[in-house]
Amino acid sequence: MWPDERVVRFVNQHFLPARVHVKEDPKDFKRYSERYSAPWTPTILELDADGVERHRVEGFLPADDFLAQLMLGLAHMAFKQEQWADAAQRFRDVLEQFPQTDAAPEALYWTGVTRYKATGDGASLKDTARAFTQRYQDSTWAKKASVWR
Amino acid sequence: MPIQFRRDVDQVLKDAKARQKPVLLDFSAAPM
């Protein structure tokens, strides 16, 4: 996933990248893997500017799936900061650019939640539940959204 | 050009706070 040019561009544009290596930096690996509860590799954490974990990827993913996960993490960061318009756009970007990935149904779910948080309108949740009857029906996120019907 | 991962994680975290930029922290066992 790291050699993919799109991944390189995205990481360099949006993050300060840091690495701890299990063999090259064993003391650092122990220290940070305990701090962030990350005993397995590869584990990739997206931390906000305050160092708080907002998203993680455990295990290898192909480039499209990995990029979608990185975008999802940034969307979750915007959500936590209550930047609703930014979060909604980022969740939509995941859906539109990587609809075949596992990140897409999660993005659809959170698009609905973000719209609800921004407007207080319960129709946002109902619309999302309805959307899950058309796509990603077998996903965990469809089950979670089913309560909104 | 590959991603320039830094190894000074504490300093990266300080820089992230100063620059208000997210951090991507990779726990890796890949050949270096």
N, CA and C atoms of all chains as a GROMACS GRO file, in nm:
protein
  543
    1MET      N    1   0.082  -0.121   0.000
    1MET     CA    2   0.000   0.000   0.000
    1MET      C    3   0.086   0.126   0.000
    2TRP      N    4   0.203   0.124   0.070
    2TRP     CA    5   0.286   0.244   0.078
    2TRP      C    6   0.345   0.287  -0.056
    3PRO      N    7   0.384   0.195  -0.147
    3PRO     CA    8   0.446   0.242  -0.271
    3PRO      C    9   0.348   0.311  -0.367
    4ASP      N   10   0.218   0.296  -0.345
    4ASP     CA   11   0.119   0.352  -0.437
    4ASP      C   12   0.131   0.505  -0.438
    5GLU      N   13   0.141   0.560  -0.558
    5GLU     CA   14   0.163   0.706  -0.571
    5GLU      C   15   0.051   0.788  -0.510
    6ARG      N   16  -0.072   0.736  -0.523
    6ARG     CA   17  -0.185   0.811  -0.466
    6ARG      C   18  -0.177   0.814  -0.314
    7VAL      N   19  -0.132   0.703  -0.255
    7VAL     CA   20  -0.116   0.698  -0.110
    7VAL      C   21  -0.006   0.796  -0.067
    8VAL      N   22   0.104   0.796  -0.140
    8VAL     CA   23   0.215   0.887  -0.107
    8VAL      C   24   0.167   1.031  -0.110
    9ARG      N   25   0.099   1.067  -0.218
    9ARG     CA   26   0.050   1.205  -0.231
    9ARG      C   27  -0.044   1.240  -0.118
   10PHE      N   28  -0.137   1.150  -0.089
   10PHE     CA   29  -0.238   1.178   0.012
   10PHE      C   30  -0.175   1.194   0.150
   11VAL      N   31  -0.084   1.103   0.182
   11VAL     CA   32  -0.019   1.110   0.314
   11VAL      C   33   0.063   1.239   0.326
   12ASN      N   34   0.142   1.269   0.223
   12ASN     CA   35   0.226   1.389   0.230
   12ASN      C   36   0.142   1.516   0.238
   13GLN      N   37   0.026   1.514   0.177
   13GLN     CA   38  -0.058   1.633   0.176
   13GLN      C   39  -0.131   1.654   0.309
   14HIS      N   40  -0.170   1.544   0.374
   14HIS     CA   41  -0.263   1.558   0.486
   14HIS      C   42  -0.204   1.527   0.623
   15PHE      N   43  -0.089   1.462   0.629
   15PHE     CA   44  -0.038   1.414   0.758
   15PHE      C   45   0.109   1.449   0.780
   16LEU      N   46   0.149   1.446   0.906
   16LEU     CA   47   0.289   1.433   0.941
   16LEU      C   48   0.313   1.284   0.965
   17PRO      N   49   0.388   1.218   0.877
   17PRO     CA   50   0.404   1.072   0.890
   17PRO      C   51   0.518   1.033   0.985
   18ALA      N   52   0.491   0.936   1.071
   18ALA     CA   53   0.593   0.886   1.165
   18ALA      C   54   0.584   0.734   1.166
   19ARG      N   55   0.696   0.671   1.196
   19ARG     CA   56   0.699   0.523   1.195
   19ARG      C   57   0.779   0.472   1.313
   20VAL      N   58   0.730   0.368   1.376
   20VAL     CA   59   0.810   0.292   1.472
   20VAL      C   60   0.818   0.149   1.418
   21HIS      N   61   0.940   0.098   1.416
   21HIS     CA   62   0.963  -0.033   1.354
   21HIS      C   63   0.994  -0.135   1.463
   22VAL      N   64   0.928  -0.248   1.454
   22VAL     CA   65   0.938  -0.348   1.560
   22VAL      C   66   1.080  -0.399   1.580
   23LYS      N   67   1.158  -0.405   1.471
   23LYS     CA   68   1.295  -0.457   1.484
   23LYS      C   69   1.398  -0.344   1.491
   24GLU      N   70   1.376  -0.238   1.416
   24GLU     CA   71   1.474  -0.129   1.410
   24GLU      C   72   1.468  -0.040   1.534
   25ASP      N   73   1.348  -0.024   1.590
   25ASP     CA   74   1.330   0.065   1.707
   25ASP      C   75   1.256  -0.011   1.817
   26PRO      N   76   1.314  -0.121   1.868
   26PRO     CA   77   1.236  -0.206   1.960
   26PRO      C   78   1.189  -0.133   2.087
   27LYS      N   79   1.273  -0.042   2.141
   27LYS     CA   80   1.231   0.030   2.262
   27LYS      C   81   1.115   0.124   2.232
   28ASP      N   82   1.130   0.197   2.121
   28ASP     CA   83   1.021   0.289   2.082
   28ASP      C   84   0.894   0.210   2.049
   29PHE      N   85   0.915   0.095   1.982
   29PHE     CA   86   0.798   0.016   1.945
   29PHE      C   87   0.722  -0.026   2.071
   30LYS      N   88   0.796  -0.074   2.171
   30LYS     CA   89   0.731  -0.116   2.296
   30LYS      C   90   0.657   0.001   2.361
   31ARG      N   91   0.727   0.113   2.367
   31ARG     CA   92   0.670   0.231   2.433
   31ARG      C   93   0.542   0.280   2.365
   32TYR      N   94   0.549   0.298   2.232
   32TYR     CA   95   0.432   0.353   2.164
   32TYR      C   96   0.324   0.249   2.142
   33SER      N   97   0.364   0.123   2.126
   33SER     CA   98   0.259   0.022   2.108
   33SER      C   99   0.179   0.004   2.236
   34GLU      N  100   0.245   0.027   2.350
   34GLU     CA  101   0.170   0.023   2.476
   34GLU      C  102   0.083   0.147   2.492
   35ARG      N  103   0.141   0.262   2.456
   35ARG     CA  104   0.065   0.387   2.470
   35ARG      C  105  -0.062   0.384   2.386
   36TYR      N  106  -0.050   0.330   2.264
   36TYR     CA  107  -0.163   0.333   2.172
   36TYR      C  108  -0.230   0.197   2.156
   37SER      N  109  -0.191   0.102   2.240
   37SER     CA  110  -0.249  -0.031   2.233
   37SER      C  111  -0.245  -0.087   2.090
   38ALA      N  112  -0.124  -0.096   2.039
   38ALA     CA  113  -0.104  -0.141   1.901
   38ALA      C  114   0.005  -0.246   1.896
   39PRO      N  115  -0.026  -0.369   1.941
   39PRO     CA  116   0.080  -0.471   1.951
   39PRO      C  117   0.111  -0.542   1.820
   40TRP      N  118   0.032  -0.520   1.715
   40TRP     CA  119   0.047  -0.596   1.592
   40TRP      C  120   0.089  -0.504   1.478
   41THR      N  121   0.156  -0.563   1.377
   41THR     CA  122   0.192  -0.485   1.259
   41THR      C  123   0.134  -0.551   1.134
   42PRO      N  124   0.104  -0.475   1.030
   42PRO     CA  125   0.104  -0.330   1.036
   42PRO      C  126  -0.020  -0.276   1.108
   43THR      N  127   0.001  -0.174   1.188
   43THR     CA  128  -0.110  -0.097   1.244
   43THR      C  129  -0.081   0.049   1.211
   44ILE      N  130  -0.178   0.115   1.153
   44ILE     CA  131  -0.162   0.255   1.115
   44ILE      C  132  -0.267   0.336   1.190
   45LEU      N  133  -0.220   0.434   1.266
   45LEU     CA  134  -0.310   0.519   1.343
   45LEU      C  135  -0.318   0.657   1.281
   46GLU      N  136  -0.438   0.711   1.277
   46GLU     CA  137  -0.455   0.851   1.241
   46GLU      C  138  -0.482   0.926   1.372
   47LEU      N  139  -0.388   1.014   1.406
   47LEU     CA  140  -0.400   1.092   1.528
   47LEU      C  141  -0.434   1.236   1.493
   48ASP      N  142  -0.518   1.298   1.573
   48ASP     CA  143  -0.545   1.439   1.546
   48ASP      C  144  -0.428   1.524   1.594
   49ALA      N  145  -0.439   1.654   1.577
   49ALA     CA  146  -0.325   1.741   1.608
   49ALA      C  147  -0.289   1.738   1.756
   50ASP      N  148  -0.380   1.691   1.839
   50ASP     CA  149  -0.351   1.678   1.982
   50ASP      C  150  -0.299   1.538   2.018
   51GLY      N  151  -0.277   1.455   1.919
   51GLY     CA  152  -0.223   1.322   1.943
   51GLY      C  153  -0.328   1.219   1.982
   52VAL      N  154  -0.455   1.254   1.968
   52VAL     CA  155  -0.562   1.161   2.004
   52VAL      C  156  -0.596   1.074   1.884
   53GLU      N  157  -0.600   0.943   1.906
   53GLU     CA  158  -0.634   0.851   1.797
   53GLU      C  159  -0.777   0.873   1.751
   54ARG      N  160  -0.795   0.888   1.620
   54ARG     CA  161  -0.929   0.905   1.562
   54ARG      C  162  -0.967   0.792   1.469
   55HIS      N  163  -0.866   0.715   1.423
   55HIS     CA  164  -0.896   0.605   1.332
   55HIS      C  165  -0.775   0.513   1.328
   56ARG      N  166  -0.802   0.384   1.303
   56ARG     CA  167  -0.689   0.292   1.288
   56ARG      C  168  -0.716   0.188   1.181
   57VAL      N  169  -0.608   0.145   1.119
   57VAL     CA  170  -0.612   0.036   1.022
   57VAL      C  171  -0.518  -0.072   1.075
   58GLU      N  172  -0.572  -0.190   1.097
   58GLU     CA  173  -0.492  -0.303   1.144
   58GLU      C  174  -0.483  -0.405   1.032
   59GLY      N  175  -0.360  -0.438   0.993
   59GLY     CA  176  -0.341  -0.534   0.886
   59GLY      C  177  -0.328  -0.465   0.751
   60PHE      N  178  -0.274  -0.542   0.656
   60PHE     CA  179  -0.252  -0.489   0.521
   60PHE      C  180  -0.384  -0.465   0.450
   61LEU      N  181  -0.388  -0.360   0.368
   61LEU     CA  182  -0.500  -0.336   0.278
   61LEU      C  183  -0.447  -0.297   0.141
   62PRO      N  184  -0.516  -0.338   0.034
   62PRO     CA  185  -0.481  -0.287  -0.099
   62PRO      C  186  -0.497  -0.134  -0.102
   63ALA      N  187  -0.433  -0.072  -0.201
   63ALA     CA  188  -0.423   0.075  -0.201
   63ALA      C  189  -0.559   0.145  -0.197
   64ASP      N  190  -0.655   0.100  -0.278
   64ASP     CA  191  -0.786   0.167  -0.278
   64ASP      C  192  -0.851   0.162  -0.140
   65ASP      N  193  -0.848   0.044  -0.080
   65ASP     CA  194  -0.908   0.029   0.053
   65ASP      C  195  -0.833   0.114   0.157
   66PHE      N  196  -0.702   0.116   0.145
   66PHE     CA  197  -0.623   0.193   0.240
   66PHE      C  198  -0.650   0.343   0.226
   67LEU      N  199  -0.653   0.390   0.102
   67LEU     CA  200  -0.683   0.532   0.080
   67LEU      C  201  -0.820   0.569   0.135
   68ALA      N  202  -0.915   0.482   0.111
   68ALA     CA  203  -1.051   0.508   0.162
   68ALA      C  204  -1.050   0.516   0.314
   69GLN      N  205  -0.972   0.429   0.378
   69GLN     CA  206  -0.964   0.431   0.524
   69GLN      C  207  -0.898   0.560   0.572
   70LEU      N  208  -0.794   0.604   0.502
   70LEU     CA  209  -0.729   0.730   0.541
   70LEU      C  210  -0.828   0.846   0.531
   71MET      N  211  -0.905   0.847   0.422
   71MET     CA  212  -1.005   0.954   0.404
   71MET      C  213  -1.112   0.947   0.512
   72LEU      N  214  -1.151   0.824   0.544
   72LEU     CA  215  -1.250   0.805   0.650
   72LEU      C  216  -1.200   0.862   0.782
   73GLY      N  217  -1.073   0.840   0.810
   73GLY     CA  218  -1.015   0.891   0.934
   73GLY      C  219  -1.021   1.043   0.942
   74LEU      N  220  -0.989   1.108   0.831
   74LEU     CA  221  -0.996   1.254   0.830
   74LEU      C  222  -1.141   1.302   0.846
   75ALA      N  223  -1.233   1.228   0.788
   75ALA     CA  224  -1.374   1.262   0.804
   75ALA      C  225  -1.415   1.251   0.951
   76HIS      N  226  -1.369   1.144   1.016
   76HIS     CA  227  -1.401   1.128   1.159
   76HIS      C  228  -1.338   1.240   1.242
   77MET      N  229  -1.220   1.284   1.204
   77MET     CA  230  -1.159   1.396   1.277
   77MET      C  231  -1.245   1.521   1.266
   78ALA      N  232  -1.290   1.551   1.144
   78ALA     CA  233  -1.377   1.668   1.124
   78ALA      C  234  -1.506   1.652   1.204
   79PHE      N  235  -1.558   1.530   1.207
   79PHE     CA  236  -1.681   1.503   1.282
   79PHE      C  237  -1.660   1.532   1.430
   80LYS      N  238  -1.550   1.482   1.486
   80LYS     CA  239  -1.523   1.503   1.629
   80LYS      C  240  -1.507   1.650   1.662
   81GLN      N  241  -1.460   1.727   1.564
   81GLN     CA  242  -1.443   1.871   1.585
   81GLN      C  243  -1.572   1.947   1.552
   82GLU      N  244  -1.678   1.872   1.523
   82GLU     CA  245  -1.810   1.929   1.491
   82GLU      C  246  -1.803   2.021   1.370
   83GLN      N  247  -1.714   1.990   1.280
   83GLN     CA  248  -1.707   2.063   1.153
   83GLN      C  249  -1.795   1.986   1.054
   84TRP      N  250  -1.926   2.010   1.066
   84TRP     CA  251  -2.022   1.923   1.000
   84TRP      C  252  -2.010   1.926   0.848
   85ALA      N  253  -1.995   2.045   0.791
   85ALA     CA  254  -1.990   2.054   0.644
   85ALA      C  255  -1.866   1.982   0.592
   86ASP      N  256  -1.754   2.002   0.658
   86ASP     CA  257  -1.630   1.937   0.616
   86ASP      C  258  -1.641   1.786   0.632
   87ALA      N  259  -1.694   1.743   0.746
   87ALA     CA  260  -1.709   1.599   0.770
   87ALA      C  261  -1.801   1.537   0.665
   88ALA      N  262  -1.914   1.602   0.639
   88ALA     CA  263  -2.010   1.547   0.542
   88ALA      C  264  -1.944   1.534   0.405
   89GLN      N  265  -1.869   1.635   0.364
   89GLN     CA  266  -1.803   1.629   0.234
   89GLN      C  267  -1.703   1.516   0.230
   90ARG      N  268  -1.628   1.497   0.338
   90ARG     CA  269  -1.526   1.392   0.340
   90ARG      C  270  -1.589   1.252   0.339
   91PHE      N  271  -1.698   1.235   0.412
   91PHE     CA  272  -1.767   1.105   0.407
   91PHE      C  273  -1.821   1.080   0.265
   92ARG      N  274  -1.877   1.186   0.205
   92ARG     CA  275  -1.928   1.170   0.068
   92ARG      C  276  -1.815   1.135  -0.029
   93ASP      N  277  -1.699   1.196  -0.008
   93ASP     CA  278  -1.584   1.168  -0.097
   93ASP      C  279  -1.548   1.019  -0.093
   94VAL      N  280  -1.552   0.961   0.026
   94VAL     CA  281  -1.523   0.817   0.038
   94VAL      C  282  -1.624   0.738  -0.044
   95LEU      N  283  -1.751   0.772  -0.027
   95LEU     CA  284  -1.858   0.700  -0.097
   95LEU      C  285  -1.843   0.712  -0.248
   96GLU      N  286  -1.811   0.832  -0.294
   96GLU     CA  287  -1.806   0.855  -0.438
   96GLU      C  288  -1.679   0.801  -0.502
   97GLN      N  289  -1.568   0.813  -0.432
   97GLN     CA  290  -1.440   0.774  -0.492
   97GLN      C  291  -1.407   0.625  -0.472
   98PHE      N  292  -1.459   0.568  -0.364
   98PHE     CA  293  -1.425   0.427  -0.333
   98PHE      C  294  -1.549   0.348  -0.291
   99PRO      N  295  -1.650   0.345  -0.380
   99PRO     CA  296  -1.777   0.281  -0.343
   99PRO      C  297  -1.767   0.130  -0.322
  100GLN      N  298  -1.660   0.067  -0.374
  100GLN     CA  299  -1.649  -0.079  -0.362
  100GLN      C  300  -1.571  -0.123  -0.238
  101THR      N  301  -1.526  -0.028  -0.158
  101THR     CA  302  -1.445  -0.064  -0.041
  101THR      C  303  -1.533  -0.081   0.083
  102ASP      N  304  -1.474  -0.144   0.185
  102ASP     CA  305  -1.547  -0.160   0.311
  102ASP      C  306  -1.569  -0.026   0.381
  103ALA      N  307  -1.490   0.074   0.343
  103ALA     CA  308  -1.507   0.206   0.405
  103ALA      C  309  -1.637   0.273   0.360
  104ALA      N  310  -1.687   0.234   0.243
  104ALA     CA  311  -1.802   0.304   0.185
  104ALA      C  312  -1.929   0.293   0.270
  105PRO      N  313  -1.970   0.172   0.313
  105PRO     CA  314  -2.090   0.167   0.396
  105PRO      C  315  -2.074   0.242   0.528
  106GLU      N  316  -1.954   0.240   0.584
  106GLU     CA  317  -1.931   0.318   0.706
  106GLU      C  318  -1.948   0.467   0.676
  107ALA      N  319  -1.896   0.509   0.562
  107ALA     CA  320  -1.909   0.649   0.523
  107ALA      C  321  -2.056   0.687   0.502
  108LEU      N  322  -2.133   0.595   0.442
  108LEU     CA  323  -2.276   0.623   0.422
  108LEU      C  324  -2.345   0.641   0.556
  109TYR      N  325  -2.316   0.554   0.650
  109TYR     CA  326  -2.375   0.564   0.784
  109TYR      C  327  -2.345   0.700   0.847
  110TRP      N  328  -2.216   0.734   0.843
  110TRP     CA  329  -2.176   0.858   0.911
  110TRP      C  330  -2.218   0.983   0.835
  111THR      N  331  -2.241   0.972   0.705
  111THR     CA  332  -2.298   1.084   0.631
  111THR      C  333  -2.435   1.119   0.690
  112GLY      N  334  -2.514   1.016   0.717
  112GLY     CA  335  -2.645   1.040   0.776
  112GLY      C  336  -2.636   1.099   0.915
  113VAL      N  337  -2.545   1.045   0.995
  113VAL     CA  338  -2.529   1.097   1.132
  113VAL      C  339  -2.483   1.243   1.128
  114THR      N  340  -2.391   1.272   1.038
  114THR     CA  341  -2.339   1.409   1.028
  114THR      C  342  -2.451   1.506   0.989
  115ARG      N  343  -2.533   1.465   0.893
  115ARG     CA  344  -2.646   1.552   0.852
  115ARG      C  345  -2.740   1.572   0.969
  116TYR      N  346  -2.764   1.467   1.046
  116TYR     CA  347  -2.852   1.480   1.162
  116TYR      C  348  -2.792   1.574   1.267
  117LYS      N  349  -2.663   1.559   1.292
  117LYS     CA  350  -2.597   1.644   1.392
  117LYS      C  351  -2.600   1.791   1.347
  118ALA      N  352  -2.588   1.812   1.217
  118ALA     CA  353  -2.584   1.949   1.165
  118ALA      C  354  -2.722   2.014   1.167
  119THR      N  355  -2.827   1.934   1.148
  119THR     CA  356  -2.960   1.992   1.129
  119THR      C  357  -3.059   1.956   1.240
  120GLY      N  358  -3.035   1.847   1.311
  120GLY     CA  359  -3.132   1.799   1.409
  120GLY      C  360  -3.253   1.734   1.345
  121ASP      N  361  -3.248   1.715   1.215
  121ASP     CA  362  -3.360   1.661   1.140
  121ASP      C  363  -3.352   1.509   1.131
  122GLY      N  364  -3.446   1.442   1.196
  122GLY     CA  365  -3.447   1.296   1.198
  122GLY      C  366  -3.464   1.233   1.060
  123ALA      N  367  -3.512   1.313   0.966
  123ALA     CA  368  -3.528   1.260   0.830
  123ALA      C  369  -3.393   1.218   0.772
  124SER      N  370  -3.286   1.280   0.818
  124SER     CA  371  -3.153   1.244   0.768
  124SER      C  372  -3.123   1.098   0.799
  125LEU      N  373  -3.163   1.055   0.919
  125LEU     CA  374  -3.137   0.917   0.959
  125LEU      C  375  -3.229   0.821   0.882
  126LYS      N  376  -3.355   0.860   0.869
  126LYS     CA  377  -3.448   0.775   0.794
  126LYS      C  378  -3.402   0.759   0.649
  127ASP      N  379  -3.358   0.871   0.589
  127ASP     CA  380  -3.309   0.864   0.450
  127ASP      C  381  -3.189   0.770   0.438
  128THR      N  382  -3.103   0.776   0.540
  128THR     CA  383  -2.985   0.690   0.538
  128THR      C  384  -3.025   0.543   0.550
  129ALA      N  385  -3.116   0.516   0.641
  129ALA     CA  386  -3.164   0.378   0.656
  129ALA      C  387  -3.224   0.328   0.525
  130ARG      N  388  -3.298   0.418   0.459
  130ARG     CA  389  -3.359   0.381   0.330
  130ARG      C  390  -3.249   0.354   0.226
  131ALA      N  391  -3.146   0.437   0.228
  131ALA     CA  392  -3.036   0.418   0.131
  131ALA      C  393  -2.971   0.281   0.149
  132PHE      N  394  -2.967   0.235   0.272
  132PHE     CA  395  -2.907   0.103   0.298
  132PHE      C  396  -2.994  -0.012   0.248
  133THR      N  397  -3.119   0.016   0.214
  133THR     CA  398  -3.200  -0.090   0.153
  133THR      C  399  -3.166  -0.106   0.005
  134GLN      N  400  -3.094  -0.007  -0.050
  134GLN     CA  401  -3.058  -0.009  -0.192
  134GLN      C  402  -2.914  -0.056  -0.215
  135ARG      N  403  -2.828  -0.034  -0.117
  135ARG     CA  404  -2.687  -0.072  -0.135
  135ARG      C  405  -2.626  -0.110   0.000
  136TYR      N  406  -2.525  -0.189  -0.004
  136TYR     CA  407  -2.453  -0.236   0.116
  136TYR      C  408  -2.547  -0.304   0.216
  137GLN      N  409  -2.647  -0.376   0.162
  137GLN     CA  410  -2.749  -0.435   0.250
  137GLN      C  411  -2.690  -0.534   0.350
  138ASP      N  412  -2.581  -0.599   0.311
  138ASP     CA  413  -2.524  -0.703   0.398
  138ASP      C  414  -2.417  -0.651   0.493
  139SER      N  415  -2.396  -0.522   0.496
  139SER     CA  416  -2.290  -0.468   0.581
  139SER      C  417  -2.338  -0.451   0.725
  140THR      N  418  -2.242  -0.449   0.815
  140THR     CA  419  -2.272  -0.420   0.956
  140THR      C  420  -2.340  -0.285   0.970
  141TRP      N  421  -2.298  -0.191   0.884
  141TRP     CA  422  -2.351  -0.054   0.895
  141TRP      C  423  -2.498  -0.049   0.856
  142ALA      N  424  -2.538  -0.137   0.764
  142ALA     CA  425  -2.681  -0.144   0.730
  142ALA      C  426  -2.761  -0.192   0.850
  143LYS      N  427  -2.705  -0.288   0.924
  143LYS     CA  428  -2.773  -0.336   1.045
  143LYS      C  429  -2.786  -0.223   1.146
  144LYS      N  430  -2.677  -0.147   1.162
  144LYS     CA  431  -2.680  -0.038   1.259
  144LYS      C  432  -2.782   0.069   1.220
  145ALA      N  433  -2.793   0.095   1.090
  145ALA     CA  434  -2.886   0.198   1.043
  145ALA      C  435  -3.031   0.150   1.042
  146SER      N  436  -3.052   0.017   1.050
  146SER     CA  437  -3.188  -0.037   1.036
  146SER      C  438  -3.281   0.014   1.146
  147VAL      N  439  -3.225   0.052   1.259
  147VAL     CA  440  -3.308   0.100   1.370
  147VAL      C  441  -3.369   0.237   1.339
  148TRP      N  442  -3.319   0.304   1.238
  148TRP     CA  443  -3.369   0.438   1.203
  148TRP      C  444  -3.490   0.434   1.110
  149ARG      N  445  -3.526   0.316   1.061
  149ARG     CA  446  -3.634   0.311   0.961
  149ARG      C  447  -3.767   0.356   1.021
  150MET      N  448   0.865   0.978  -0.519
  150MET     CA  449   0.937   0.993  -0.392
  150MET      C  450   0.858   0.924  -0.281
  151PRO      N  451   0.926   0.840  -0.204
  151PRO     CA  452   0.852   0.768  -0.099
  151PRO      C  453   0.811   0.862   0.014
  152ILE      N  454   0.727   0.812   0.099
  152ILE     CA  455   0.687   0.890   0.217
  152ILE      C  456   0.806   0.902   0.311
  153GLN      N  457   0.832   1.020   0.357
  153GLN     CA  458   0.945   1.043   0.448
  153GLN      C  459   0.897   1.026   0.593
  154PHE      N  460   0.893   0.901   0.636
  154PHE     CA  461   0.849   0.874   0.773
  154PHE      C  462   0.956   0.922   0.871
  155ARG      N  463   0.915   0.994   0.972
  155ARG     CA  464   1.008   1.033   1.077
  155ARG      C  465   1.004   0.932   1.191
  156ARG      N  466   1.115   0.920   1.261
  156ARG     CA  467   1.125   0.822   1.371
  156ARG      C  468   1.115   0.889   1.507
  157ASP      N  469   1.128   1.022   1.510
  157ASP     CA  470   1.121   1.096   1.638
  157ASP      C  471   0.975   1.129   1.669
  158VAL      N  472   0.906   1.027   1.717
  158VAL     CA  473   0.761   1.036   1.728
  158VAL      C  474   0.719   1.149   1.823
  159ASP      N  475   0.787   1.163   1.936
  159ASP     CA  476   0.747   1.270   2.029
  159ASP      C  477   0.759   1.407   1.964
  160GLN      N  478   0.864   1.426   1.887
  160GLN     CA  479   0.881   1.556   1.820
  160GLN      C  480   0.775   1.574   1.712
  161VAL      N  481   0.741   1.467   1.644
  161VAL     CA  482   0.634   1.475   1.543
  161VAL      C  483   0.503   1.517   1.610
  162LEU      N  484   0.476   1.461   1.728
  162LEU     CA  485   0.352   1.497   1.798
  162LEU      C  486   0.352   1.644   1.839
  163LYS      N  487   0.469   1.693   1.880
  163LYS     CA  488   0.480   1.835   1.914
  163LYS      C  489   0.460   1.923   1.790
  164ASP      N  490   0.522   1.882   1.681
  164ASP     CA  491   0.507   1.957   1.556
  164ASP      C  492   0.361   1.958   1.509
  165ALA      N  493   0.296   1.844   1.526
  165ALA     CA  494   0.156   1.834   1.484
  165ALA      C  495   0.070   1.933   1.561
  166LYS      N  496   0.095   1.943   1.690
  166LYS     CA  497   0.017   2.037   1.772
  166LYS      C  498   0.045   2.180   1.728
  167ALA      N  499   0.172   2.210   1.705
  167ALA     CA  500   0.209   2.347   1.665
  167ALA      C  501   0.150   2.382   1.529
  168ARG      N  502   0.150   2.284   1.439
  168ARG     CA  503   0.102   2.312   1.302
  168ARG      C  504  -0.044   2.276   1.282
  169GLN      N  505  -0.107   2.221   1.389
  169GLN     CA  506  -0.247   2.179   1.380
  169GLN      C  507  -0.269   2.086   1.260
  170LYS      N  508  -0.183   1.984   1.254
  170LYS     CA  509  -0.191   1.888   1.144
  170LYS      C  510  -0.197   1.747   1.201
  171PRO      N  511  -0.276   1.659   1.141
  171PRO     CA  512  -0.285   1.521   1.190
  171PRO      C  513  -0.154   1.444   1.170
  172VAL      N  514  -0.141   1.337   1.248
  172VAL     CA  515  -0.024   1.248   1.239
  172VAL      C  516  -0.068   1.112   1.188
  173LEU      N  517   0.012   1.056   1.099
  173LEU     CA  518  -0.007   0.916   1.059
  173LEU      C  519   0.105   0.837   1.126
  174LEU      N  520   0.069   0.751   1.219
  174LEU     CA  521   0.170   0.674   1.294
  174LEU      C  522   0.163   0.529   1.249
  175ASP      N  523   0.274   0.483   1.189
  175ASP     CA  524   0.281   0.348   1.131
  175ASP      C  525   0.363   0.257   1.221
  176PHE      N  526   0.298   0.154   1.273
  176PHE     CA  527   0.368   0.048   1.346
  176PHE      C  528   0.402  -0.059   1.244
  177SER      N  529   0.530  -0.075   1.217
  177SER     CA  530   0.571  -0.154   1.101
  177SER      C  531   0.669  -0.265   1.136
  178ALA      N  532   0.664  -0.371   1.056
  178ALA     CA  533   0.767  -0.475   1.061
  178ALA      C  534   0.822  -0.499   0.921
  179ALA      N  535   0.786  -0.408   0.829
  179ALA     CA  536   0.827  -0.425   0.690
  179ALA      C  537   0.978  -0.409   0.676
  180PRO      N  538   1.039  -0.480   0.580
  180PRO     CA  539   1.184  -0.463   0.559
  180PRO      C  540   1.217  -0.317   0.531
  181MET      N  541   1.323  -0.270   0.595
  181MET     CA  542   1.361  -0.128   0.579
  181MET      C  543   1.464  -0.114   0.466
   0.00000   0.00000   0.00000
